[in-house]
C-alpha cells in the first residue's frame, strides 16, 4: 500500500454522511434526537410538547399537547370502536323486537361506515405517530439551542421561517394535506372494497373475502365479470386510447403546421374556427352527435335524401361501426386542443436549428424529421402521456355518445365500453362495488406501467437540461 493511499483512507472514514442531494443531513432527525436527547426530550415523544413547555416555548408546546389530547379523545370515543370492528366489518344484523305491542327496529352494524371510519382512524393513528416524532425533534432542537447558549426560537420566528428557509414546508403543507384527504384516503377506501363482499346482495353488512374478487375477474366462468370479458374490454380500452391520442396528435400537428405556413393568410381566422368547438361544452356536442347518429337521425336522413345510401347506416348499433364512430367523433372534439398546443411550440422552435439544417442542405422533409418532430416530441412527451391516461379514463365520450352499446345479451359490458365506463355500470347500475374496485385497481396498474415505462424512456426524462 502506498503512502498516498494510506493517507487517503483515514480521510475517507472521517467524511460526513450526506443526503442524496449533496446536502448535510439535518442534525434534528428522529434517531439523533432520541439518542442524544435528555429526559424531557425523550418524554416529549409520549407527552407532546413537554420539552417545549419546559424550555419556555409555551405556544408551540400547548399546540402539540392540545393536538395529542384531541386525537386521543377521538380515538377513545369513536376511533377505538371502528378500529375494533375493522377486522370483521361488523357482525350485528338489524333486528326487530316487540315493545308494548309495536315492532321496533334496532339498527345493526353498517359495514360501509365501519370501513370508512376505520380507514380514517388508521390515518389518525399515523398522524399521531407523525406528531410524536415532530414533538421529539422540536424538543431536541430547543435543547441543543440552550446547550449552545442560544435562546430557542419563539413561535413568531418559527412562523417567519415558513416563509424563508422553510418556505418549502409552508408552501407544500396545504397541497399535501389536500392530497391526503381528497386523494389518498378515498383511494385506500376504494382499494379496501376490492377485498370485501360488498355487492348487490350485501349492501349493509359484508365481510373481508381476501383475493376472491380478483379470482372472479380472472376466472373462466360466467357472471358479470370474467377473464374473457375483462381482457376484451382492456384490449379495446388500449386500442381506443392509442388511436384517440395519436390520431389527435398527428392530425392536429399537421393542421397546425399548415396554418403556420408563411403562405397561409388569415392565420388568426383559421385558429378561431377550430377554437369554436372548444367554446361549446363537450357534453353538449356529444349529446347532439348521439342524436344525429341514430338510425333515423339527421345524418342518415340527409344521406338518404342525397341518394348516397339506400338504408340507414348502423353508426352506433353495430360494434365495428360504433368503435370507428367514437374515434372519429373524438378527433373532431380533440384536434382543436392539439392545434393550440402545437402552434405555441412551432412558434418557439429555435431558428438556428432550421438555419443549420438549411446550411447542411436538408430539404423540408428532412428538416421536419430531424428538427421539428424531435423538438415537438421532446416538449410534449409528458403531455402525450397525460393525454393517453385521460383517454383510458375518457368517460364522457363513450358514455354520452354510445353508453357502451351495443351490449351482447347477458354481458355486463358493451362493445364500446372502456374500463372506466364498465366500472361505472358495475357500481352504479349493478351495485357490485367490490368488482368495480377490482376493475379500478387493474386500471391503475395498467396506466402506471404504461406511463412509467414511456416517460422513463423519453428524451424529456433522460435529458432534462435541454433539447439536443
Secondary structure, 3 states (H helix, E strand, C coil): CCHHHHHHHHHHHHCCCECCCCCECCCCCHHHHHHHCCHHHHHCCCCCCHHHHHCCCHHHHHHHHHHHHHHHHHHHHHHHHHHHHCCCCCCCCCEEEEECCEEEEECCCCHHHHHHHHHHHHHHHHHHHHHHHHHHHHHHHHHHHHHCCCCCCCHHHHHHHCCCCCHHHHHHHHHHHHHHHHHHHHHHHHHHHCCECCCCCCCCCCCECCCHHHHHHCCCCCCCCCHHHHHHHHHHHHHHHHHHHHHHHHHHHHHHHHHHCCCCCCHHHHHHHHHHHHHCCHHHHHHHHHHHCCCCCHHHHHHHHCCCCCCCCCCCCCHHHHHHHHHHHHHHHHHHHHHHHHHHHHCCCCHHHHHHHHHCCCCHHHHHHHHHHHHHHHHHHHHHHHHHHHHHCCHHHHHHHCCCCCCCCCCCCCCCCCHHHHHHHHHHHCCCHHHHHHHHHHHHHHHHHHHHHHHHCCHHHHCCCCCC
